[in-house]
């Protein structure tokens, strides 16, 4: 592991994601670039299986994930917390640990 970030919040555009049975602590997530995203052409989706559950926020971690993916290096993660009761679920409902491998 080259870098590890703990308890990273992700943007959850659709709150119904929180009701999916696979969105639980311990679930492994992967990351997919979305250059066609109309809001952000550098968007990095957080994915379980083939289904998007959210996005990395713009900034350092999104930039790092894009760089790693473009180089062919591995970016992975796991869900550490799912809190459907927070007041703004889109910002605070899912937290992940994020790993960058060289």
N, C-alpha and C positions, 0 to 999 in steps of 0.2 A: 504494500500500500504506500503510494507516494504521498497522498493527502487524505485526511478523514475529517469530515465536519459532522457534528452531532446536533440533533434536534433542530433540523432545518425546516422551516415552514414552507409550504408550497401553496400556490394559488389553485383553488378548486373552483372552476367555473360553474359546475353544476352540483348543487348540494345533494342531489339524489345519489351521487357516488358514495356517500357515507353509508348508505344502506346496503351496498353490495356485500355479499358474504366473503369475498376475497380481500376486501379492504380492512385488514386487521393488523394489529401489531405483529411483527415478525415476517409479514409478507415481503417477498423480494420484489423490488421495482427495477425497471430499466429505463433508459432515456433515449428519446428519439428527437432528432432535429425536425423542425417544421418550417422550412424556408418559405412555404406558401401561406403561412399564417398571416392573415390580413392586419392583425394588430401589431405583430412583431416578427419580422423576417428572420430573427435570430432566436425565436422561441424554441425552448427545449421542453418537450412533453415528458411527464412522468407516467410510466406505463406499467400495468400488471398484465401479463400475457400479451395480448394485442390491443387491450383497451386502455385508453388514456384516462387517468384519474385527476390530472392536474398539470401544472407547469412550474418550472423553476422561475423565481422572480428575476427580473432584469438585474444585472450587476455582476459582481465578481464570480459567483458560482455559475451563473448562466454562461458567462464568457469562458470560464475554465472548461465547463462541460462541452461547449462547442469546439474549443481547441482540441480537447482529448478525443472527441468523436471524429473530428476531421483528420487527426493523425492516425486513427485506427487503434488508439489505446482504449482501455476498458474503463467505463464509468458504471458503477452499480450502487445499489442502495437497498435499504429495508425500512419499512414503516416502524416507527417506534411508538407513535401515539395517534389515536383517532378519537377526537372529542366532538361528537355531533351537537353537544349542548352549548358550545361557545356562542357568544352574541353575534359575531361575524364569522360564520363557518367558512366562508371562502378564503379567509386569511389565516385562520388558526386551527382549523379542524384536523389537518393531517400534518404530522411532523415525521421527518425521515432522517436517517443517518445516510450520509453520502460518502462514497469511496471512489478515489481516483487511483488507478493502477497503471504502472509503466511497464 
